[in-house]
Amino acid sequence: MNKTFQEQFDGLIEKYTELMVGESDEQLQEKVKMWALYNHISKSMPPLTKHWNQLYPEAKAEMVEIVKEIKELNEAHRAAQRKPE
């Protein structure tokens, strides 16, 4: 893969994470990538997601926590943006 493209795509993920949750450290970027990819897979190939969830219940529980964390961070970020200063 082209190094320039990889850097540009990493920048896209960094900005997306910042816009979603208000910050964009590397750990959050990884969680947002997992969240986005899992959501896409679950919508485009639900049987695959169901199979994976059954095969790896501990991983499913971790994914549920990641989804919950991203949702909470996003809601808090949106609420903070709405507050008048």
PDB file of N, CA, C and O in Angstrom:
ATOM      1  N   MET A   1       0.852  -1.175   0.000  1.00  0.00           N
ATOM      2  CA  MET A   1       0.000   0.000   0.000  1.00  0.00           C
ATOM      3  C   MET A   1       0.900   1.241   0.000  1.00  0.00           C
ATOM      4  O   MET A   1       1.956   1.262   0.632  1.00  0.00           O
ATOM      5  N   ASN A   2       0.473   2.232  -0.696  1.00  0.00           N
ATOM      6  CA  ASN A   2       1.194   3.492  -0.821  1.00  0.00           C
ATOM      7  C   ASN A   2       1.281   4.185   0.550  1.00  0.00           C
ATOM      8  O   ASN A   2       0.270   4.363   1.228  1.00  0.00           O
ATOM      9  N   LYS A   3       2.498   4.569   0.945  1.00  0.00           N
ATOM     10  CA  LYS A   3       2.712   5.202   2.254  1.00  0.00           C
ATOM     11  C   LYS A   3       1.942   6.517   2.379  1.00  0.00           C
ATOM     12  O   LYS A   3       1.389   6.818   3.437  1.00  0.00           O
ATOM     13  N   THR A   4       1.909   7.291   1.310  1.00  0.00           N
ATOM     14  CA  THR A   4       1.189   8.567   1.341  1.00  0.00           C
ATOM     15  C   THR A   4      -0.297   8.333   1.574  1.00  0.00           C
ATOM     16  O   THR A   4      -0.930   9.010   2.385  1.00  0.00           O
ATOM     17  N   PHE A   5      -0.842   7.360   0.848  1.00  0.00           N
ATOM     18  CA  PHE A   5      -2.258   7.031   1.035  1.00  0.00           C
ATOM     19  C   PHE A   5      -2.519   6.604   2.480  1.00  0.00           C
ATOM     20  O   PHE A   5      -3.491   7.040   3.097  1.00  0.00           O
ATOM     21  N   GLN A   6      -1.638   5.744   3.017  1.00  0.00           N
ATOM     22  CA  GLN A   6      -1.817   5.268   4.391  1.00  0.00           C
ATOM     23  C   GLN A   6      -1.832   6.432   5.374  1.00  0.00           C
ATOM     24  O   GLN A   6      -2.653   6.460   6.291  1.00  0.00           O
ATOM     25  N   GLU A   7      -0.934   7.387   5.189  1.00  0.00           N
ATOM     26  CA  GLU A   7      -0.888   8.562   6.061  1.00  0.00           C
ATOM     27  C   GLU A   7      -2.153   9.403   5.917  1.00  0.00           C
ATOM     28  O   GLU A   7      -2.694   9.900   6.905  1.00  0.00           O
ATOM     29  N   GLN A   8      -2.614   9.556   4.693  1.00  0.00           N
ATOM     30  CA  GLN A   8      -3.832  10.338   4.451  1.00  0.00           C
ATOM     31  C   GLN A   8      -5.054   9.645   5.056  1.00  0.00           C
ATOM     32  O   GLN A   8      -5.922  10.297   5.637  1.00  0.00           O
ATOM     33  N   PHE A   9      -5.114   8.328   4.915  1.00  0.00           N
ATOM     34  CA  PHE A   9      -6.235   7.590   5.484  1.00  0.00           C
ATOM     35  C   PHE A   9      -6.191   7.634   7.014  1.00  0.00           C
ATOM     36  O   PHE A   9      -7.225   7.766   7.667  1.00  0.00           O
ATOM     37  N   ASP A  10      -4.995   7.522   7.573  1.00  0.00           N
ATOM     38  CA  ASP A  10      -4.847   7.644   9.028  1.00  0.00           C
ATOM     39  C   ASP A  10      -5.337   9.016   9.499  1.00  0.00           C
ATOM     40  O   ASP A  10      -5.954   9.132  10.558  1.00  0.00           O
ATOM     41  N   GLY A  11      -5.060  10.043   8.711  1.00  0.00           N
ATOM     42  CA  GLY A  11      -5.549  11.382   9.032  1.00  0.00           C
ATOM     43  C   GLY A  11      -7.071  11.447   8.999  1.00  0.00           C
ATOM     44  O   GLY A  11      -7.688  12.124   9.821  1.00  0.00           O
ATOM     45  N   LEU A  12      -7.670  10.745   8.051  1.00  0.00           N
ATOM     46  CA  LEU A  12      -9.126  10.679   7.968  1.00  0.00           C
ATOM     47  C   LEU A  12      -9.704  10.024   9.224  1.00  0.00           C
ATOM     48  O   LEU A  12     -10.676  10.519   9.796  1.00  0.00           O
ATOM     49  N   ILE A  13      -9.109   8.918   9.646  1.00  0.00           N
ATOM     50  CA  ILE A  13      -9.571   8.215  10.850  1.00  0.00           C
ATOM     51  C   ILE A  13      -9.376   9.096  12.082  1.00  0.00           C
ATOM     52  O   ILE A  13     -10.240   9.139  12.957  1.00  0.00           O
ATOM     53  N   GLU A  14      -8.261   9.786  12.151  1.00  0.00           N
ATOM     54  CA  GLU A  14      -7.999  10.676  13.290  1.00  0.00           C
ATOM     55  C   GLU A  14      -9.056  11.777  13.375  1.00  0.00           C
ATOM     56  O   GLU A  14      -9.584  12.048  14.453  1.00  0.00           O
ATOM     57  N   LYS A  15      -9.363  12.409  12.249  1.00  0.00           N
ATOM     58  CA  LYS A  15     -10.357  13.481  12.234  1.00  0.00           C
ATOM     59  C   LYS A  15     -11.757  12.944  12.514  1.00  0.00           C
ATOM     60  O   LYS A  15     -12.526  13.570  13.243  1.00  0.00           O
ATOM     61  N   TYR A  16     -12.092  11.796  11.944  1.00  0.00           N
ATOM     62  CA  TYR A  16     -13.397  11.179  12.194  1.00  0.00           C
ATOM     63  C   TYR A  16     -13.565  10.887  13.683  1.00  0.00           C
ATOM     64  O   TYR A  16     -14.620  11.155  14.259  1.00  0.00           O
ATOM     65  N   THR A  17     -12.529  10.340  14.296  1.00  0.00           N
ATOM     66  CA  THR A  17     -12.581  10.041  15.729  1.00  0.00           C
ATOM     67  C   THR A  17     -12.771  11.320  16.528  1.00  0.00           C
ATOM     68  O   THR A  17     -13.578  11.359  17.457  1.00  0.00           O
ATOM     69  N   GLU A  18     -12.041  12.354  16.177  1.00  0.00           N
ATOM     70  CA  GLU A  18     -12.165  13.637  16.875  1.00  0.00           C
ATOM     71  C   GLU A  18     -13.579  14.208  16.734  1.00  0.00           C
ATOM     72  O   GLU A  18     -14.152  14.696  17.709  1.00  0.00           O
ATOM     73  N   LEU A  19     -14.131  14.149  15.544  1.00  0.00           N
ATOM     74  CA  LEU A  19     -15.484  14.670  15.327  1.00  0.00           C
ATOM     75  C   LEU A  19     -16.544  13.812  16.023  1.00  0.00           C
ATOM     76  O   LEU A  19     -17.575  14.327  16.457  1.00  0.00           O
ATOM     77  N   MET A  20     -16.293  12.520  16.126  1.00  0.00           N
ATOM     78  CA  MET A  20     -17.250  11.615  16.780  1.00  0.00           C
ATOM     79  C   MET A  20     -17.266  11.770  18.296  1.00  0.00           C
ATOM     80  O   MET A  20     -18.328  11.847  18.913  1.00  0.00           O
ATOM     81  N   VAL A  21     -16.071  11.816  18.888  1.00  0.00           N
ATOM     82  CA  VAL A  21     -15.999  11.730  20.350  1.00  0.00           C
ATOM     83  C   VAL A  21     -15.272  12.891  21.020  1.00  0.00           C
ATOM     84  O   VAL A  21     -15.179  12.931  22.247  1.00  0.00           O
ATOM     85  N   GLY A  22     -14.761  13.825  20.244  1.00  0.00           N
ATOM     86  CA  GLY A  22     -14.148  15.015  20.821  1.00  0.00           C
ATOM     87  C   GLY A  22     -12.668  14.917  21.097  1.00  0.00           C
ATOM     88  O   GLY A  22     -12.052  15.910  21.486  1.00  0.00           O
ATOM     89  N   GLU A  23     -12.083  13.766  20.912  1.00  0.00           N
ATOM     90  CA  GLU A  23     -10.646  13.576  21.058  1.00  0.00           C
ATOM     91  C   GLU A  23     -10.220  12.451  20.134  1.00  0.00           C
ATOM     92  O   GLU A  23     -11.063  11.734  19.594  1.00  0.00           O
ATOM     93  N   SER A  24      -8.904  12.290  19.948  1.00  0.00           N
ATOM     94  CA  SER A  24      -8.509  11.286  18.957  1.00  0.00           C
ATOM     95  C   SER A  24      -7.159  10.646  19.262  1.00  0.00           C
ATOM     96  O   SER A  24      -6.284  10.610  18.397  1.00  0.00           O
ATOM     97  N   ASP A  25      -6.981  10.142  20.477  1.00  0.00           N
ATOM     98  CA  ASP A  25      -5.736   9.426  20.746  1.00  0.00           C
ATOM     99  C   ASP A  25      -5.751   8.088  19.999  1.00  0.00           C
ATOM    100  O   ASP A  25      -6.789   7.673  19.483  1.00  0.00           O
ATOM    101  N   GLU A  26      -4.608   7.424  19.945  1.00  0.00           N
ATOM    102  CA  GLU A  26      -4.492   6.208  19.139  1.00  0.00           C
ATOM    103  C   GLU A  26      -5.440   5.102  19.604  1.00  0.00           C
ATOM    104  O   GLU A  26      -5.993   4.377  18.777  1.00  0.00           O
ATOM    105  N   GLN A  27      -5.633   4.966  20.907  1.00  0.00           N
ATOM    106  CA  GLN A  27      -6.528   3.930  21.425  1.00  0.00           C
ATOM    107  C   GLN A  27      -7.968   4.187  20.984  1.00  0.00           C
ATOM    108  O   GLN A  27      -8.671   3.260  20.582  1.00  0.00           O
ATOM    109  N   LEU A  28      -8.402   5.435  21.058  1.00  0.00           N
ATOM    110  CA  LEU A  28      -9.751   5.765  20.605  1.00  0.00           C
ATOM    111  C   LEU A  28      -9.892   5.550  19.100  1.00  0.00           C
ATOM    112  O   LEU A  28     -10.932   5.087  18.632  1.00  0.00           O
ATOM    113  N   GLN A  29      -8.861   5.880  18.353  1.00  0.00           N
ATOM    114  CA  GLN A  29      -8.916   5.665  16.903  1.00  0.00           C
ATOM    115  C   GLN A  29      -9.095   4.185  16.586  1.00  0.00           C
ATOM    116  O   GLN A  29      -9.868   3.834  15.694  1.00  0.00           O
ATOM    117  N   GLU A  30      -8.396   3.321  17.300  1.00  0.00           N
ATOM    118  CA  GLU A  30      -8.539   1.884  17.090  1.00  0.00           C
ATOM    119  C   GLU A  30      -9.949   1.427  17.434  1.00  0.00           C
ATOM    120  O   GLU A  30     -10.533   0.621  16.709  1.00  0.00           O
ATOM    121  N   LYS A  31     -10.497   1.927  18.523  1.00  0.00           N
ATOM    122  CA  LYS A  31     -11.855   1.552  18.920  1.00  0.00           C
ATOM    123  C   LYS A  31     -12.872   2.030  17.896  1.00  0.00           C
ATOM    124  O   LYS A  31     -13.814   1.306  17.574  1.00  0.00           O
ATOM    125  N   VAL A  32     -12.691   3.244  17.380  1.00  0.00           N
ATOM    126  CA  VAL A  32     -13.612   3.762  16.366  1.00  0.00           C
ATOM    127  C   VAL A  32     -13.512   2.934  15.090  1.00  0.00           C
ATOM    128  O   VAL A  32     -14.531   2.662  14.455  1.00  0.00           O
ATOM    129  N   LYS A  33     -12.302   2.528  14.701  1.00  0.00           N
ATOM    130  CA  LYS A  33     -12.151   1.664  13.521  1.00  0.00           C
ATOM    131  C   LYS A  33     -12.889   0.344  13.728  1.00  0.00           C
ATOM    132  O   LYS A  33     -13.610  -0.114  12.842  1.00  0.00           O
ATOM    133  N   MET A  34     -12.704  -0.269  14.908  1.00  0.00           N
ATOM    134  CA  MET A  34     -13.384  -1.534  15.196  1.00  0.00           C
ATOM    135  C   MET A  34     -14.899  -1.345  15.188  1.00  0.00           C
ATOM    136  O   MET A  34     -15.635  -2.153  14.621  1.00  0.00           O
ATOM    137  N   TRP A  35     -15.350  -0.274  15.821  1.00  0.00           N
ATOM    138  CA  TRP A  35     -16.782   0.023  15.885  1.00  0.00           C
ATOM    139  C   TRP A  35     -17.364   0.189  14.480  1.00  0.00           C
ATOM    140  O   TRP A  35     -18.405  -0.383  14.160  1.00  0.00           O
ATOM    141  N   ALA A  36     -16.681   0.979  13.646  1.00  0.00           N
ATOM    142  CA  ALA A  36     -17.181   1.244  12.291  1.00  0.00           C
ATOM    143  C   ALA A  36     -17.185  -0.029  11.444  1.00  0.00           C
ATOM    144  O   ALA A  36     -18.153  -0.299  10.733  1.00  0.00           O
ATOM    145  N   LEU A  37     -16.125  -0.795  11.516  1.00  0.00           N
ATOM    146  CA  LEU A  37     -16.049  -2.015  10.717  1.00  0.00           C
ATOM    147  C   LEU A  37     -17.057  -3.053  11.199  1.00  0.00           C
ATOM    148  O   LEU A  37     -17.708  -3.711  10.388  1.00  0.00           O
ATOM    149  N   TYR A  38     -17.187  -3.201  12.509  1.00  0.00           N
ATOM    150  CA  TYR A  38     -18.163  -4.148  13.056  1.00  0.00           C
ATOM    151  C   TYR A  38     -19.580  -3.755  12.634  1.00  0.00           C
ATOM    152  O   TYR A  38     -20.371  -4.610  12.235  1.00  0.00           O
ATOM    153  N   ASN A  39     -19.899  -2.462  12.724  1.00  0.00           N
ATOM    154  CA  ASN A  39     -21.222  -2.003  12.302  1.00  0.00           C
ATOM    155  C   ASN A  39     -21.463  -2.310  10.827  1.00  0.00           C
ATOM    156  O   ASN A  39     -22.546  -2.757  10.449  1.00  0.00           O
ATOM    157  N   HIS A  40     -20.463  -2.071  10.005  1.00  0.00           N
ATOM    158  CA  HIS A  40     -20.608  -2.340   8.571  1.00  0.00           C
ATOM    159  C   HIS A  40     -20.824  -3.833   8.319  1.00  0.00           C
ATOM    160  O   HIS A  40     -21.711  -4.222   7.559  1.00  0.00           O
ATOM    161  N   ILE A  41     -20.007  -4.657   8.964  1.00  0.00           N
ATOM    162  CA  ILE A  41     -20.138  -6.103   8.768  1.00  0.00           C
ATOM    163  C   ILE A  41     -21.496  -6.585   9.251  1.00  0.00           C
ATOM    164  O   ILE A  41     -22.143  -7.398   8.591  1.00  0.00           O
ATOM    165  N   SER A  42     -21.934  -6.079  10.418  1.00  0.00           N
ATOM    166  CA  SER A  42     -23.213  -6.555  10.957  1.00  0.00           C
ATOM    167  C   SER A  42     -24.391  -6.152  10.075  1.00  0.00           C
ATOM    168  O   SER A  42     -25.413  -6.837  10.054  1.00  0.00           O
ATOM    169  N   LYS A  43     -24.253  -5.043   9.345  1.00  0.00           N
ATOM    170  CA  LYS A  43     -25.327  -4.616   8.441  1.00  0.00           C
ATOM    171  C   LYS A  43     -25.250  -5.305   7.081  1.00  0.00           C
ATOM    172  O   LYS A  43     -26.278  -5.608   6.474  1.00  0.00           O
ATOM    173  N   SER A  44     -24.031  -5.550   6.606  1.00  0.00           N
ATOM    174  CA  SER A  44     -23.894  -6.123   5.270  1.00  0.00           C
ATOM    175  C   SER A  44     -23.876  -7.648   5.269  1.00  0.00           C
ATOM    176  O   SER A  44     -24.251  -8.264   4.271  1.00  0.00           O
ATOM    177  N   MET A  45     -23.451  -8.264   6.362  1.00  0.00           N
ATOM    178  CA  MET A  45     -23.399  -9.722   6.455  1.00  0.00           C
ATOM    179  C   MET A  45     -23.799 -10.178   7.861  1.00  0.00           C
ATOM    180  O   MET A  45     -22.965 -10.691   8.608  1.00  0.00           O
ATOM    181  N   PRO A  46     -25.059  -9.994   8.218  1.00  0.00           N
ATOM    182  CA  PRO A  46     -25.493 -10.358   9.575  1.00  0.00           C
ATOM    183  C   PRO A  46     -25.183 -11.806   9.981  1.00  0.00           C
ATOM    184  O   PRO A  46     -24.830 -12.040  11.137  1.00  0.00           O
ATOM    185  N   PRO A  47     -25.303 -12.790   9.067  1.00  0.00           N
ATOM    186  CA  PRO A  47     -24.973 -14.163   9.486  1.00  0.00           C
ATOM    187  C   PRO A  47     -23.512 -14.315   9.927  1.00  0.00           C
ATOM    188  O   PRO A  47     -23.212 -15.083  10.841  1.00  0.00           O
ATOM    189  N   LEU A  48     -22.617 -13.589   9.280  1.00  0.00           N
ATOM    190  CA  LEU A  48     -21.203 -13.653   9.674  1.00  0.00           C
ATOM    191  C   LEU A  48     -21.022 -13.100  11.085  1.00  0.00           C
ATOM    192  O   LEU A  48     -20.308 -13.684  11.901  1.00  0.00           O
ATOM    193  N   THR A  49     -21.665 -11.983  11.362  1.00  0.00           N
ATOM    194  CA  THR A  49     -21.573 -11.395  12.697  1.00  0.00           C
ATOM    195  C   THR A  49     -22.159 -12.337  13.739  1.00  0.00           C
ATOM    196  O   THR A  49     -21.577 -12.525  14.807  1.00  0.00           O
ATOM    197  N   LYS A  50     -23.303 -12.926  13.433  1.00  0.00           N
ATOM    198  CA  LYS A  50     -23.934 -13.864  14.358  1.00  0.00           C
ATOM    199  C   LYS A  50     -23.021 -15.053  14.629  1.00  0.00           C
ATOM    200  O   LYS A  50     -22.865 -15.481  15.773  1.00  0.00           O
ATOM    201  N   HIS A  51     -22.426 -15.578  13.575  1.00  0.00           N
ATOM    202  CA  HIS A  51     -21.503 -16.706  13.722  1.00  0.00           C
ATOM    203  C   HIS A  51     -20.312 -16.315  14.598  1.00  0.00           C
ATOM    204  O   HIS A  51     -19.942 -17.058  15.507  1.00  0.00           O
ATOM    205  N   TRP A  52     -19.720 -15.174  14.335  1.00  0.00           N
ATOM    206  CA  TRP A  52     -18.562 -14.695  15.110  1.00  0.00           C
ATOM    207  C   TRP A  52     -18.947 -14.498  16.570  1.00  0.00           C
ATOM    208  O   TRP A  52     -18.205 -14.889  17.470  1.00  0.00           O
ATOM    209  N   ASN A  53     -20.104 -13.892  16.805  1.00  0.00           N
ATOM    210  CA  ASN A  53     -20.573 -13.662  18.171  1.00  0.00           C
ATOM    211  C   ASN A  53     -20.735 -14.982  18.933  1.00  0.00           C
ATOM    212  O   ASN A  53     -20.401 -15.066  20.115  1.00  0.00           O
ATOM    213  N   GLN A  54     -21.249 -16.007  18.253  1.00  0.00           N
ATOM    214  CA  GLN A  54     -21.433 -17.308  18.894  1.00  0.00           C
ATOM    215  C   GLN A  54     -20.101 -18.019  19.116  1.00  0.00           C
ATOM    216  O   GLN A  54     -19.905 -18.701  20.122  1.00  0.00           O
ATOM    217  N   LEU A  55     -19.195 -17.849  18.163  1.00  0.00           N
ATOM    218  CA  LEU A  55     -17.895 -18.511  18.233  1.00  0.00           C
ATOM    219  C   LEU A  55     -17.004 -17.890  19.304  1.00  0.00           C
ATOM    220  O   LEU A  55     -16.236 -18.589  19.964  1.00  0.00           O
ATOM    221  N   TYR A  56     -17.113 -16.569  19.474  1.00  0.00           N
ATOM    222  CA  TYR A  56     -16.257 -15.845  20.409  1.00  0.00           C
ATOM    223  C   TYR A  56     -17.092 -14.970  21.343  1.00  0.00           C
ATOM    224  O   TYR A  56     -17.114 -13.750  21.185  1.00  0.00           O
ATOM    225  N   PRO A  57     -17.770 -15.569  22.304  1.00  0.00           N
ATOM    226  CA  PRO A  57     -18.633 -14.768  23.185  1.00  0.00           C
ATOM    227  C   PRO A  57     -17.870 -13.715  23.995  1.00  0.00           C
ATOM    228  O   PRO A  57     -18.413 -12.649  24.286  1.00  0.00           O
ATOM    229  N   GLU A  58     -16.621 -14.005  24.359  1.00  0.00           N
ATOM    230  CA  GLU A  58     -15.838 -13.011  25.097  1.00  0.00           C
ATOM    231  C   GLU A  58     -15.523 -11.805  24.218  1.00  0.00           C
ATOM    232  O   GLU A  58     -15.556 -10.665  24.681  1.00  0.00           O
ATOM    233  N   ALA A  59     -15.220 -12.062  22.951  1.00  0.00           N
ATOM    234  CA  ALA A  59     -14.950 -10.973  22.012  1.00  0.00           C
ATOM    235  C   ALA A  59     -16.220 -10.172  21.761  1.00  0.00           C
ATOM    236  O   ALA A  59     -16.170  -8.949  21.630  1.00  0.00           O
ATOM    237  N   LYS A  60     -17.354 -10.858  21.693  1.00  0.00           N
ATOM    238  CA  LYS A  60     -18.622 -10.153  21.524  1.00  0.00           C
ATOM    239  C   LYS A  60     -18.862  -9.221  22.708  1.00  0.00           C
ATOM    240  O   LYS A  60     -19.293  -8.082  22.529  1.00  0.00           O
ATOM    241  N   ALA A  61     -18.585  -9.706  23.916  1.00  0.00           N
ATOM    242  CA  ALA A  61     -18.769  -8.869  25.106  1.00  0.00           C
ATOM    243  C   ALA A  61     -17.858  -7.650  25.056  1.00  0.00           C
ATOM    244  O   ALA A  61     -18.262  -6.553  25.441  1.00  0.00           O
ATOM    245  N   GLU A  62     -16.631  -7.840  24.584  1.00  0.00           N
ATOM    246  CA  GLU A  62     -15.699  -6.710  24.443  1.00  0.00           C
ATOM    247  C   GLU A  62     -16.208  -5.729  23.392  1.00  0.00           C
ATOM    248  O   GLU A  62     -16.114  -4.516  23.575  1.00  0.00           O
ATOM    249  N   MET A  63     -16.748  -6.255  22.290  1.00  0.00           N
ATOM    250  CA  MET A  63     -17.286  -5.388  21.242  1.00  0.00           C
ATOM    251  C   MET A  63     -18.474  -4.597  21.762  1.00  0.00           C
ATOM    252  O   MET A  63     -18.622  -3.419  21.438  1.00  0.00           O
ATOM    253  N   VAL A  64     -19.314  -5.223  22.556  1.00  0.00           N
ATOM    254  CA  VAL A  64     -20.458  -4.530  23.152  1.00  0.00           C
ATOM    255  C   VAL A  64     -19.962  -3.365  24.012  1.00  0.00           C
ATOM    256  O   VAL A  64     -20.548  -2.283  23.989  1.00  0.00           O
ATOM    257  N   GLU A  65     -18.888  -3.583  24.767  1.00  0.00           N
ATOM    258  CA  GLU A  65     -18.320  -2.518  25.600  1.00  0.00           C
ATOM    259  C   GLU A  65     -17.759  -1.377  24.747  1.00  0.00           C
ATOM    260  O   GLU A  65     -17.924  -0.204  25.082  1.00  0.00           O
ATOM    261  N   ILE A  66     -17.099  -1.730  23.647  1.00  0.00           N
ATOM    262  CA  ILE A  66     -16.558  -0.706  22.751  1.00  0.00           C
ATOM    263  C   ILE A  66     -17.693   0.112  22.148  1.00  0.00           C
ATOM    264  O   ILE A  66     -17.616   1.340  22.111  1.00  0.00           O
ATOM    265  N   VAL A  67     -18.733  -0.545  21.681  1.00  0.00           N
ATOM    266  CA  VAL A  67     -19.890   0.147  21.101  1.00  0.00           C
ATOM    267  C   VAL A  67     -20.513   1.079  22.139  1.00  0.00           C
ATOM    268  O   VAL A  67     -20.846   2.225  21.838  1.00  0.00           O
ATOM    269  N   LYS A  68     -20.664   0.578  23.352  1.00  0.00           N
ATOM    270  CA  LYS A  68     -21.244   1.384  24.440  1.00  0.00           C
ATOM    271  C   LYS A  68     -20.364   2.608  24.730  1.00  0.00           C
ATOM    272  O   LYS A  68     -20.869   3.718  24.895  1.00  0.00           O
ATOM    273  N   GLU A  69     -19.046   2.392  24.790  1.00  0.00           N
ATOM    274  CA  GLU A  69     -18.132   3.497  25.063  1.00  0.00           C
ATOM    275  C   GLU A  69     -18.185   4.561  23.970  1.00  0.00           C
ATOM    276  O   GLU A  69     -18.260   5.752  24.272  1.00  0.00           O
ATOM    277  N   ILE A  70     -18.148   4.147  22.716  1.00  0.00           N
ATOM    278  CA  ILE A  70     -18.192   5.096  21.601  1.00  0.00           C
ATOM    279  C   ILE A  70     -19.512   5.864  21.636  1.00  0.00           C
ATOM    280  O   ILE A  70     -19.528   7.077  21.427  1.00  0.00           O
ATOM    281  N   LYS A  71     -20.604   5.175  21.893  1.00  0.00           N
ATOM    282  CA  LYS A  71     -21.915   5.830  21.956  1.00  0.00           C
ATOM    283  C   LYS A  71     -21.951   6.868  23.075  1.00  0.00           C
ATOM    284  O   LYS A  71     -22.424   7.986  22.870  1.00  0.00           O
ATOM    285  N   GLU A  72     -21.460   6.507  24.241  1.00  0.00           N
ATOM    286  CA  GLU A  72     -21.460   7.437  25.372  1.00  0.00           C
ATOM    287  C   GLU A  72     -20.562   8.646  25.111  1.00  0.00           C
ATOM    288  O   GLU A  72     -20.936   9.782  25.405  1.00  0.00           O
ATOM    289  N   LEU A  73     -19.378   8.394  24.558  1.00  0.00           N
ATOM    290  CA  LEU A  73     -18.470   9.499  24.243  1.00  0.00           C
ATOM    291  C   LEU A  73     -19.072  10.422  23.191  1.00  0.00           C
ATOM    292  O   LEU A  73     -18.940  11.643  23.285  1.00  0.00           O
ATOM    293  N   ASN A  74     -19.734   9.843  22.186  1.00  0.00           N
ATOM    294  CA  ASN A  74     -20.355  10.636  21.139  1.00  0.00           C
ATOM    295  C   ASN A  74     -21.484  11.490  21.707  1.00  0.00           C
ATOM    296  O   ASN A  74     -21.596  12.672  21.382  1.00  0.00           O
ATOM    297  N   GLU A  75     -22.313  10.898  22.545  1.00  0.00           N
ATOM    298  CA  GLU A  75     -23.417  11.652  23.139  1.00  0.00           C
ATOM    299  C   GLU A  75     -22.896  12.783  24.026  1.00  0.00           C
ATOM    300  O   GLU A  75     -23.437  13.888  23.999  1.00  0.00           O
ATOM    301  N   ALA A  76     -21.854  12.516  24.809  1.00  0.00           N
ATOM    302  CA  ALA A  76     -21.277  13.551  25.667  1.00  0.00           C
ATOM    303  C   ALA A  76     -20.663  14.666  24.828  1.00  0.00           C
ATOM    304  O   ALA A  76     -20.794  15.843  25.164  1.00  0.00           O
ATOM    305  N   HIS A  77     -20.000  14.300  23.745  1.00  0.00           N
ATOM    306  CA  HIS A  77     -19.379  15.299  22.859  1.00  0.00           C
ATOM    307  C   HIS A  77     -20.450  16.170  22.206  1.00  0.00           C
ATOM    308  O   HIS A  77     -20.300  17.389  22.134  1.00  0.00           O
ATOM    309  N   ARG A  78     -21.524  15.553  21.734  1.00  0.00           N
ATOM    310  CA  ARG A  78     -22.602  16.323  21.102  1.00  0.00           C
ATOM    311  C   ARG A  78     -23.270  17.229  22.119  1.00  0.00           C
ATOM    312  O   ARG A  78     -23.599  18.371  21.800  1.00  0.00           O
ATOM    313  N   ALA A  79     -23.477  16.750  23.325  1.00  0.00           N
ATOM    314  CA  ALA A  79     -24.100  17.578  24.376  1.00  0.00           C
ATOM    315  C   ALA A  79     -23.213  18.768  24.725  1.00  0.00           C
ATOM    316  O   ALA A  79     -23.710  19.872  24.946  1.00  0.00           O
ATOM    317  N   ALA A  80     -21.913  18.547  24.775  1.00  0.00           N
ATOM    318  CA  ALA A  80     -20.982  19.630  25.090  1.00  0.00           C
ATOM    319  C   ALA A  80     -20.978  20.683  23.982  1.00  0.00           C
ATOM    320  O   ALA A  80     -20.797  21.868  24.263  1.00  0.00           O
ATOM    321  N   GLN A  81     -21.172  20.277  22.749  1.00  0.00           N
ATOM    322  CA  GLN A  81     -21.199  21.220  21.629  1.00  0.00           C
ATOM    323  C   GLN A  81     -22.463  22.053  21.638  1.00  0.00           C
ATOM    324  O   GLN A  81     -22.460  23.182  21.149  1.00  0.00           O
ATOM    325  N   ARG A  82     -23.539  21.523  22.181  1.00  0.00           N
ATOM    326  CA  ARG A  82     -24.814  22.245  22.195  1.00  0.00           C
ATOM    327  C   ARG A  82     -24.891  23.291  23.313  1.00  0.00           C
ATOM    328  O   ARG A  82     -25.676  24.236  23.233  1.00  0.00           O
ATOM    329  N   LYS A  83     -24.079  23.116  24.342  1.00  0.00           N
ATOM    330  CA  LYS A  83     -24.137  24.026  25.484  1.00  0.00           C
ATOM    331  C   LYS A  83     -23.672  25.419  25.072  1.00  0.00           C
ATOM    332  O   LYS A  83     -22.612  25.563  24.464  1.00  0.00           O
ATOM    333  N   PRO A  84     -24.460  26.449  25.398  1.00  0.00           N
ATOM    334  CA  PRO A  84     -23.988  27.810  25.148  1.00  0.00           C
ATOM    335  C   PRO A  84     -22.898  28.165  26.153  1.00  0.00           C
ATOM    336  O   PRO A  84     -22.970  27.795  27.325  1.00  0.00           O
ATOM    337  N   GLU A  85     -21.900  28.880  25.679  1.00  0.00           N
ATOM    338  CA  GLU A  85     -20.784  29.226  26.569  1.00  0.00           C
ATOM    339  C   GLU A  85     -20.950  30.602  27.145  1.00  0.00           C
ATOM    340  O   GLU A  85     -20.103  31.055  27.915  1.00  0.00           O
TER     341      GLU A  85
END
